[in-house]
Structures are given as C-alpha cells and as structure tokens.
Amino acid sequence: MSVAISQQVDYFGPFEQLSVHYDAKSECIWYEMHASPRPCFTTTLLAEIALFQEQVSQAIRRKELKISYIVLASSVPDVFNLGGDLNLFRQHIEQRDRQGLLVYAKACIDVLYFNAAHLHLPLTTISLVQGSALGGGFEAAMSSSVLIAEKGCELGLPEILFNLFPGMGAYSMLSRKLDFNRAEALMTAGKLFSAEELYELGVVDILADVGEGINVVQNYIRKHSRAKNGLHAIRQVRDYLNPLTYEELMDVAEIWVDAALNLTQRDLRMMSKLVGAQNRLKPSAAVNVVN
C-alpha cells in the first residue's frame, strides 16, 4: 500500500523496516511495516517501532508536529504481519534461553502497550489491515483504538498449532472486546477468521471494501475530527473503567515464556514448518500445514 496524499518526512528514523508518512491536513502520521527477511516482528522492527513511538511522542510534546492520529499499516502485499519471529523463538527454546525469550516478549509488550495507551497522549491510534494478520500481527492490530480491515483479509492466532498460546496481549484485548469464553474460543480455534467474521463478533471495528482501506481511514478521521473532544473523553472513561495495564501484559508474557520452554521436539518441528510458511509469505499455509 501507499498513502498517496502523504509526504515522507525526514524527522523520523532512520528506519530499515518502517516507512513513515505525514499528512499535515488530517494531522495524521502513518507507519508501514516491511520487515525482512520475513514480514514478522523481527527484533529490528520492534526496535524501530519503539523509536518511532518515542519520536512521535517527543514531536507532539515539543509542538514540532501536530498529530492527532497514528495509523499502523503494512507495505508488504497481502500481509499485515505474520506475528512473532518463530525462528528466534525456536532458537531460544532449544538453547533453554529463558532470558532471551523474556527480552523478546518485553520488546513486544513495550510497543503494544504504548500503542494501546495511545502514547499517553490525546491521540487516536488506528490499525489498517489489508492482508493477513497472524499471531502477534493480529495482537498488534487489536492494540489500536480502531481496527479497520478490508473484506477478505484473514486474521487468526495459530499458536495453539504448536502447543502454545498468543502471549503478547491477545487474551487481555479479546476478553475486553468480547468475553473470556469467546476470547478462548478464538485463541484455541487453530484457524484463520475472515475480517467479515471478526466484524460480526465485534473484534474488527470497521470493514472496508477491497482496495478501499486508505479511503476508509481518511473518511473515519474526517468524521472523528468533528467530535474529537467528546470522543476522546468517552475513550478516557472506557480506559478508566476497564484499564489495560502494562503489569497485566507482562505477567501474561511471563506465563508465555514458561509455556514456551515446555514445548517438545514435536512442537518445535511444527514451529519449523510454520517458519517455512512465513518464508513463503503464504499465511494460509501456516494454518493448513497440519491439516
């Protein structure tokens, strides 16, 4: 994807796996992921998102840029993000490197929580999903205030296929959007769901026609801007009544780390197959590989 009306700005970066564009008219900044060698959350991508978030926060607090909206998207065709770096997971698990797993998990939680907390500023965060979002990619998409997805996109949590669970916020966010039973049903289904299905459930907030995602984001911003003060206040009330805390996310991540270290060789072989699916950029294969 590309944000045609936006201008690239040199204020942010330097980045290898992110592209940043700023639209002054709508007070919106877009950051698009393009991780390598796989479109997953590499350590480089995580570090760059953390740097981007800090740079945005500083630019706003210093009044260097006027930003009211931040949009997370992807410039990889047909892929939003395939989730955690499974190859790195496998290496840490085989080496019994609990600290390595925990460092990675913390890096994920740091950027996810800061996005979910809208940088502790009067911002609206938006995720635009125009391709498949798996595992941590789905979690990242849900961490925004608004999740917009194009019809036909597939989102899911495949971790149960290799005997694990999505430990970077999925349970916390899904249980707040739905309830514990439906959250667990999604987490243990071992399959992908269409954007339409998740919209009916209330996980996806806005559906866009194929190829219309950018226009839908821009229309949302125009409409939201007319009542921004009241809508921000409503969100503050929601956050107050049902807060998502950093401590909760990290406590769950610790459980994930310990569960990961319990995986068997059979589980790790399945993980290796999913790494191959990531390499081929075919998210559906990552779920169908066990069928």
Phi, psi and omega in degrees: 000161173213147181262094192298325186274359186266161176245141176283139183242143181271356183298328186258150177114196007281146183232146173255329188239015174226146169240134185241134178225143182237131177246100185297325183299317181263003181055043186235137174241132180253140169229125186250131181273142171208066183294155179219145007277352177235147179282062179236185180274084174289163177296327178295313180298317179299316180296322181289323176295318179299318179294317178301313180300318180294320180294320177297313180303314180294319181298323180287313183295328178274358180060037178273332175221145176264111183231123176245343184222138175235126183245124175264125181214190181223145174255009176272121182304129173068006179227125170280298174191138183268007170099210185295158178281090186297327179295320177293319177305310184300317180299313180297320181294315181296329179271001183056040185264082180297319182296321178298317177297319182292321178298317178296314180300319180296320178299321177294313182296321181303311183284325180294315181295317181298322176291316180297329178272012183041047176059020182057035180225163178286066181245160168245122178263139184229136171252131175247112181257115179242012178201186186292140179233112183244147173051240180299335175294319176294318179299316179299317180298320181288341184287346179280160178298326183228130177249113178251129181226142177281146179302142179091345176292150179245135180228144180186174183235090187276002187304328182297338180294333174247032168069031178232186176224159179286109190258010183249043172113352184301311183297315181300315184283319180293321181292336176278327179280327183242251174200174185299318183296313181288329176298314180293325178298319178292321184288334184254003183291329180065030179214170177267149177243145178284157176302325179296317179298317182287334174292318178297326179284337182099009178278313172277131184275320184222132175264140176238147173294158181302129179083359183251010185302315181297316179298321180294320176300314182295321177294320178299316181297317179299316181291316181297323184298332182292335181230034188301318182299311181294320181291323176296321180295320178298319179295323177299320178295316179300315179296325179291317184284331183220067188288145171254113187261153176297322181298318178299313182298318180290323177299317178293321179298324177297320177298320178299315180301313181295322178294322179298322181288349177268359182294145180269173177298324177298317179297319181291328175295321177296320177300320179297322177297322180290328174299318177299321177294321176299318181298328181274358179057035179239087186303324182299326180295334182292337177262321185282352184299336182262359184273000000 
